[in-house]
Amino acid sequence: MIMGRNQSMGWLANIVVGIVGAFVGGIIWSLVSGASFTAGFDIATLIVAIVGAIVLLFVWGLVRRTA
């Protein structure tokens, strides 16, 4: 919904993007901060997961546009 692509993807794709985006965000956060990846839930991990999903959708849009 943040990127405006909620209507173009089905519910399953939204779930997959959310899960994969959380992992992408965790990996990016680990590389940037040097902290280890933890699988807990708090406001910081929620923000990291949202940022990861946004990055994933942005990259996906670039790949689909050039292909």
Residue pairs with C-beta under 8 A, 6 or more apart in sequence:
2 50
2 54
3 54
3 57
3 58
3 61
5 57
5 61
6 14
9 17
17 53
17 56
17 57
18 49
18 53
20 53
20 56
21 49
21 50
21 52
21 53
21 54
21 55
21 56
21 57
22 45
22 48
22 49
22 52
22 53
23 52
24 52
24 53
24 55
24 56
25 48
25 49
25 50
25 51
25 52
25 53
25 55
26 37
26 45
26 48
26 49
26 52
27 37
27 52
28 48
28 51
28 52
28 55
29 35
29 37
29 48
30 36
30 37
38 45
